[in-house]
């Protein structure tokens, strides 16, 4: 009687070992609804938008003197499309400040900048961002402004974020209200596979 129960359990175990992997493969092969089809959290810019070194210029003296810091690094670009930086805009800039600190050992591979699309006086920009002394403030060239507007179909929202690779290619964008942990996930993935910057 005991041998019969052991034999039955043994047969069920073998059956389970043979069938369960096929069931898992069938579910995963069918792209089950609980499987996310992509790994990135932001929106990939396809094709990437190539920029030149001269496309970004410093808005104030500090930024102009340190503009070379942007070259060869992964760049988080906070977008300020209007003449003022409202609460959404300021919150996004604060998130990238925290995000850069979360990068730990990869912090030196990244830089931050705020890109102003309208004519903003340096004093006004410095007043908005007075708590962030090392943040670079830049203006895009007309060509770059046009390229970024095309990515967004002409509407640039306050608080959006762009990621630029060390070669100057705009490759990812994030909507206003982005989650810094999701941006960190994408950035860590890019840094892990990147041979540059």
N, C-alpha and C positions, 0 to 999 in steps of 0.2 A: 504494500500500500504506500509506504513512504517512498520507495523507489519510483513508483508510478507518478507521484506528485513531483518528485525531482525531475523526472523525464519530461513531464508536462511543462514545468517552469523552464527547463533547458530549451525545449522546442520553441516556447514563446520568446525567450531571450534571443535565440538565433533569428527567429522571424522578425522581431523588432529591430535587430541590428541590420538586417537586410532591407527592410522596408522604410524605416525612418529616414535614412540618408536620401533615398529616392524622393520621398515626400518633401523634404526640405529643399532639394534641388528643383523639384517641380514648382514649388511655391516661389522660390527666388527667381527661377527662370521665367516665370510668368509676370515678373515685375509687380509683386504684391503691392497693394495700395499703401502699406505701412513703410515701404522702402522709399526714401527720398531719392529722386533721380539725379540730384546734383550735390556737389560737395561745397561749393561756394555759397556764401550768405548774401553777398552783394550782387549787383548786376554787372556782368562782364561787358566791357565795351568792345564790340566787334564791328569792324576791325579796330585794332588799337589805334589811338590817335597819336601820331609821332609829333614831338615838339623839338624845337631847337633851344639851345642854351640862351639865346637872345630873346626868346618868347616871354620870359619872366624878368621884370626889372624891379628893383627895390622901390618901395613907396616912400620910405623915410631914409635918413642917413645911415642908421644902424643896419637896416635891411640891405641897402645898396653896398655897404662895406662888407657884409657877410653873405652876399648872394651866392658866392662860390660854395658855401656849405651845402647847397641843395644838390649840387652835382655829385653823381656817384652814390646816392643814397635812395632808399625807398622813401617816398614823399607822401605825406598826408596833406591834402589841400582842402582847407575849409573855404567854401564859396560864399562870398558876400556880393549878391547881385545888385543890391540897391544902394542908395546913398547913406542908409543907416543900418546899423547892426542891432536888430531887435533881440528879444529874449530867446527866440528859437536859434538865431545865429550865435548868440553868446553861449547858449547851452551846448551847441555843437562844438564850438571851439574849446570849451571846457572839457568835453568828452574826449577830444583828441589829445588834450594835455594829459588826462588820466590814462588814456590808452597807451601813450608813449611810455609812461612810467611802468605800465603793466608788462612792457616788452622785456623787462629784466636784462639778461645778457645780450639781447639783440637790440637794445636801446640805441647803441652807437651806430647801428645800420639804418636807422630811420631819422627823418627830420620832419618838422611841421612848418606849414606856412598858411597864411590867409591870403586868398586871391580876391582882390577888389576889382569889380567890373565897371564901377562908376567912378567918377572923379571924387575922391575923398581926400580931404586935407590930412596930411600926416599927423597933425596935432589932434584932429578929431579921432583918427584911428587909434592913436596912442592913448587917448582918453578912454575909449571903449575897452582897450586891452591893457590897461595899466598894471594889472596883476601879473601879466605875462611878459616879462622884460626881454626874454630871449626869442620870442616868437617873431618870425620873419613875415613882413607884410609886403606883398608883391602885387604888381599890375601885369595883366596879360597883354601881349601884343594884339593888334587888331585881328591878325590871322588866327591866333589861338582863341580869342574870344569867339570868333565865327565858328571854329571847329567845335568848341564846347557847346555853343548854342545849338549846333546841328545835332549833337548827341542827344540833347534834351528837347528837340523839336521846337526850339526858340524860347522855351520857358525855363528859367533857372530859379528854383525855389530857394528861399532862405534855409540855411541849415544843412544843405547837402554836402557830401564829402566825395572827393576824388582821390584815387590812389594812382601814383605815378611810379614807374619802375626806375632803376638807376640809369637807364639809357634815355630817359625822358619820354617814355610812352605812357599815355593815360590808358589804364587798363581796367579799372573797376570804379563803379559809382555806387553811392549809398544815398538813400532817400533821407529827407529830414526826419529827425527822431530816431536815427539809427541806433542800434544796440552796440556799444563799444566792445562787448565780449564777442559778438559775431564778427566785427571788423578784425579784432585780434585773432580770431580763429583763421580768417582768410589770410591775414598778413603773416602769421606764423607758418602757415602752409607755403606761402610764396617764398618766405625767407629760407625755409627748409630745403626747397627744391632749387633755389636760385644759386647760381655760381658767381653772380655779380652783386656788388653792393653790400 
